[in-house]
Amino acid sequence: MDQNTKNIAWIGLGAMGSPMASIAAGSGHTVTAFDLNPAALQGLGPEVTPAGTAREAVDGADVVVIMVATGPQLDAVLFGDGGIATSLSPESVVVVMSTVGVTAVQGAALALEPYTRHVVDAPVSGGVARARKGDLLIMVGGDAEDVASVQCLLDVLGSQCPVVGPEPGDGQKFKVVNQLLCGVHIAAAGEALALADSMGLDVAQCHEVLNGGAAQSFMFQDRGSRMVAEEFDEVRSALNIFVKDMGLVTDAARAAEQPVPLASAAEQLYVRGRREGLGRKDDSVVYQLLRQGRD
């Protein structure tokens, strides 16, 4: 096999993981994938080989990419019933591309030491549309040689792959800061458009006009357009994801003894949305949440 191609085991085929696996396979890497959801496996393109179990996917792989949602899921993939840790070789490189938090990745790297010491922490940002184009931002933490060994994979998945630190967990630290900004910006967009609506403004015009000025942001443009269209059932990023991610933000802030009052307020908005049964809706539903009681 060419040094710039890899045998890749891909674990986790959610909204982001599935197109990323397809991009990797389409670039010449050999990708064998597994997900607990049979429908995710059935939806794979022909360039990706489905596996019956996670261990089957890992068999013969030199790189294992994990793209699950939470820290407990990461732990289960590695060390739970049917976990892959015992199927790894000392040369295996484990690439954690999920947003699971600093503690989860650091703990996983430590627990993996009897099996492999090659762990790259590489959480991604950019959303589903950019995942489909290989245009993600990937924040990479890990040993320089380990990162170099998977650079050919990172480069096809992301347009920007900065190395942000030498240790697993460093990528997660950057992603926590990223999610603080994203979570606050989505909440601010919902609050702003709800205020516009309550004052009798044309919400669509307000969104269009303000995107031409200093108030513009990616989240105001992207999520704001969904808020205006009320496309809450066409889920591109579920509200539950930001319940999880803002929890990671406030956990990290607490550990660092850093006040994050705006992040804390945004977190409560997402938690409220989940309590009201909106967790599986698109996260732009915060706009509807802030308008409730006035209609």
C-alpha distance (Angstrom), angle and dihedral (degrees) to the residues before:
residue distance angle dihedral
M1 . . .
D2 3.82 . .
Q3 3.81 113.0 .
N4 3.79 88.6 -120.4
T5 3.80 93.8 57.7
K6 3.79 127.0 68.6
N7 3.78 141.7 -163.0
I8 3.79 99.1 -121.5
A9 3.78 130.3 -166.8
W10 3.81 108.4 -157.0
I11 3.81 117.5 -160.6
G12 3.80 115.6 -171.9
L13 3.80 125.6 36.8
G14 3.79 104.9 -169.3
A15 3.80 127.0 135.8
M16 3.81 91.5 -59.9
G17 3.80 101.6 27.0
S18 3.78 97.0 56.7
P19 3.83 98.2 56.3
M20 3.81 90.5 40.4
A21 3.81 90.9 54.8
S22 3.80 89.8 49.4
I23 3.81 92.1 49.7
A24 3.81 90.1 50.4
A25 3.80 92.5 49.9
G26 3.78 92.6 44.3
S27 3.79 90.6 56.4
G28 3.79 92.8 60.0
H29 3.79 103.1 -88.9
T30 3.81 117.7 128.4
V31 3.82 106.4 -119.8
T32 3.80 126.6 -169.3
A33 3.80 111.8 -178.3
F34 3.78 140.0 -165.0
D35 3.78 135.7 -173.3
L36 3.79 130.9 168.8
N37 3.80 88.5 -128.6
P38 3.83 108.8 80.9
A39 3.81 90.6 -157.1
A40 3.80 90.0 61.5
L41 3.79 90.0 55.8
Q42 3.79 92.2 47.7
G43 3.79 90.3 53.3
L44 3.80 94.8 57.9
G45 3.76 120.1 117.9
P46 3.81 119.6 -116.0
E47 3.79 91.9 -101.5
V48 3.84 91.6 67.5
T49 3.82 120.3 69.3
P50 3.82 114.6 -140.8
A51 3.81 119.0 -136.9
G52 3.78 128.3 -152.1
T53 3.80 94.2 -136.8
A54 3.79 138.2 12.5
R55 3.81 90.2 -110.8
E56 3.79 90.4 52.6
A57 3.80 89.3 53.4
V58 3.81 91.4 51.1
D59 3.81 94.8 49.6
G60 3.80 106.9 111.8
A61 3.81 95.0 -0.3
D62 3.78 121.4 134.0
V63 3.82 93.2 -168.0
V64 3.79 126.3 41.8
V65 3.80 116.6 -164.0
I66 3.80 116.6 -163.9
M67 3.81 116.9 -161.8
V68 3.82 106.4 169.5
A69 3.80 129.5 137.6
T70 3.80 108.3 -116.9
G71 3.78 145.4 25.6
P72 3.81 93.3 -108.9
Q73 3.81 89.3 52.2
L74 3.80 90.2 51.8
D75 3.80 89.9 51.1
A76 3.81 91.1 48.3
V77 3.82 92.7 50.5
L78 3.78 91.0 51.7
F79 3.78 105.0 34.8
G80 3.81 109.9 6.9
D81 3.79 129.8 95.7
G82 3.79 103.7 -47.0
G83 3.80 90.5 9.4
I84 3.77 119.1 166.6
A85 3.83 101.9 -134.5
T86 3.79 94.1 95.9
S87 3.82 90.4 50.0
L88 3.80 93.2 57.8
S89 3.79 123.4 98.6
P90 3.81 125.5 -143.5
E91 3.81 87.3 -102.9
S92 3.81 95.7 52.0
V93 3.81 115.6 116.5
V94 3.80 114.5 -147.2
V95 3.81 114.0 -157.3
V96 3.81 114.7 -165.9
M97 3.81 107.3 -159.8
S98 3.80 96.5 166.2
T99 3.79 126.5 103.4
V100 3.80 98.6 -118.3
G101 3.80 104.0 136.6
V102 3.77 137.4 -100.6
T103 3.80 97.4 -82.6
A104 3.81 93.9 50.4
V105 3.80 94.4 53.1
Q106 3.78 94.9 42.1
G107 3.80 90.3 49.2
A108 3.81 92.2 47.4
A109 3.80 92.2 50.3
L110 3.79 91.1 51.0
A111 3.81 93.6 46.7
L112 3.83 90.7 48.3
E113 3.80 94.1 57.2
P114 3.83 94.3 97.8
Y115 3.82 88.5 56.1
T116 3.82 106.0 30.9
R117 3.78 135.7 -13.6
H118 3.80 93.8 -158.3
V119 3.82 107.7 101.1
V120 3.80 123.8 152.0
D121 3.80 118.4 -166.7
A122 3.82 107.1 -150.1
P123 3.83 115.3 157.7
V124 3.79 115.8 -180.0
S125 3.79 136.6 -138.7
G126 3.78 132.0 -170.1
G127 3.78 108.8 77.8
V128 3.78 134.5 -111.9
A129 3.80 97.3 -57.9
R130 3.80 92.4 56.3
A131 3.81 91.5 42.1
R132 3.80 88.3 59.5
K133 3.82 90.1 54.7
G134 3.80 99.0 42.9
D135 3.80 88.1 -114.9
L136 3.80 101.6 127.2
L137 3.78 130.0 134.8
I138 3.82 106.3 -122.4
M139 3.81 117.1 -166.5
V140 3.78 105.7 -154.5
G141 3.79 128.6 -157.7
G142 3.78 123.8 173.8
D143 3.78 149.0 85.1
A144 3.81 111.5 -43.1
E145 3.82 94.0 -121.1
D146 3.80 92.2 48.1
V147 3.79 91.3 49.9
A148 3.80 91.3 47.6
S149 3.81 90.2 52.3
V150 3.84 91.3 60.7
Q151 3.81 99.3 31.8
C152 3.81 90.7 106.3
L153 3.81 88.5 60.0
L154 3.79 96.0 43.4
D155 3.79 91.0 50.8
V156 3.81 93.6 58.6
L157 3.81 93.0 47.1
G158 3.78 98.4 45.5
S159 3.78 139.9 35.5
Q160 3.80 89.6 -153.8
C161 3.82 121.1 38.0
P162 3.81 106.9 166.0
V163 3.79 117.4 179.4
V164 3.81 102.2 -129.0
G165 3.80 100.3 178.5
P166 3.81 145.3 -6.8
E167 3.80 98.6 -113.7
P168 3.82 137.8 65.5
G169 3.80 104.5 -100.3
D170 3.80 95.0 41.8
G171 3.81 91.4 92.4
Q172 3.80 89.9 50.4
K173 3.80 90.5 53.3
F174 3.79 90.4 57.0
K175 3.80 91.1 44.9
V176 3.82 90.7 52.8
V177 3.82 89.3 56.9
N178 3.81 89.4 46.2
Q179 3.80 91.6 52.0
L180 3.78 92.5 47.9
L181 3.80 88.3 59.0
C182 3.81 94.2 42.7
G183 3.80 94.3 47.2
V184 3.79 94.1 47.9
H185 3.81 92.3 44.9
I186 3.82 93.3 52.4
A187 3.80 91.2 48.3
A188 3.82 90.7 46.9
A189 3.81 91.3 50.0
G190 3.80 90.9 51.8
E191 3.79 92.3 47.0
A192 3.80 93.3 47.5
L193 3.80 94.6 50.0
A194 3.80 91.5 43.9
L195 3.81 88.4 54.6
A196 3.81 90.5 48.4
D197 3.79 89.6 52.0
S198 3.80 93.4 47.3
M199 3.82 90.0 53.7
G200 3.79 91.0 53.5
L201 3.78 96.6 -108.2
D202 3.79 123.8 148.4
V203 3.80 98.0 -101.1
A204 3.79 94.1 -156.9
Q205 3.79 91.7 52.0
C206 3.79 91.0 45.9
H207 3.80 90.0 53.4
E208 3.80 92.3 47.7
V209 3.81 96.0 46.3
L210 3.79 97.6 44.5
N211 3.78 92.2 49.0
G212 3.80 86.0 67.0
G213 3.79 94.2 60.6
A214 3.77 145.2 50.2
A215 3.83 92.9 -66.6
Q216 3.80 91.2 66.4
S217 3.81 118.9 118.1
F218 3.78 135.1 158.7
M219 3.80 91.4 -106.2
F220 3.82 93.3 47.2
Q221 3.81 88.9 51.4
D222 3.81 97.7 41.3
R223 3.80 104.5 33.9
G224 3.79 92.2 29.2
S225 3.80 90.6 61.1
R226 3.82 89.2 53.7
M227 3.80 90.4 48.1
V228 3.80 91.4 52.7
A229 3.81 91.0 48.5
E230 3.83 91.3 41.0
E231 3.82 89.4 -132.8
F232 3.78 94.0 162.2
D233 3.82 96.7 138.2
E234 3.82 94.2 53.5
V235 3.78 93.1 81.0
R236 3.78 115.7 -155.7
S237 3.80 94.7 152.0
A238 3.80 118.3 11.1
L239 3.79 120.8 -133.3
N240 3.82 88.1 -127.2
I241 3.80 89.1 67.5
F242 3.78 90.4 63.2
V243 3.79 91.9 45.9
K244 3.80 85.3 59.6
D245 3.80 97.3 39.3
M246 3.81 96.7 46.6
G247 3.79 86.8 50.6
L248 3.81 87.8 56.3
V249 3.80 89.3 49.5
T250 3.79 94.8 51.7
D251 3.82 91.7 42.8
A252 3.80 90.6 53.5
A253 3.79 91.7 45.9
R254 3.79 91.2 50.5
A255 3.81 90.6 51.2
A256 3.81 89.9 50.3
E257 3.83 92.2 43.5
Q258 3.81 88.7 -124.7
P259 3.81 119.9 145.6
V260 3.81 113.2 -128.3
P261 3.81 103.8 177.8
L262 3.81 96.6 162.9
A263 3.80 92.4 48.1
S264 3.80 90.5 48.4
A265 3.81 91.6 52.1
A266 3.80 91.4 48.2
E267 3.80 90.7 48.5
Q268 3.80 90.4 56.1
L269 3.80 90.4 52.9
Y270 3.81 91.3 54.3
V271 3.81 91.8 45.1
R272 3.79 89.4 51.3
G273 3.79 89.9 51.6
R274 3.78 91.6 53.3
R275 3.81 91.2 48.1
E276 3.80 88.7 53.6
G277 3.80 91.9 54.1
L278 3.81 98.0 -101.6
G279 3.79 98.4 113.5
R280 3.81 94.8 109.6
K281 3.79 93.4 46.7
D282 3.79 122.2 95.9
D283 3.81 110.2 -79.8
S284 3.82 89.4 -116.7
V285 3.82 84.7 76.9
V286 3.82 87.0 89.8
Y287 3.81 84.6 87.0
Q288 3.80 90.6 60.6
L289 3.80 89.8 44.2
L290 3.81 91.3 56.0
R291 3.82 92.0 48.0
Q292 3.82 94.9 51.5
G293 3.78 115.0 119.4
R294 3.81 94.6 29.9
D295 3.81 100.2 75.2
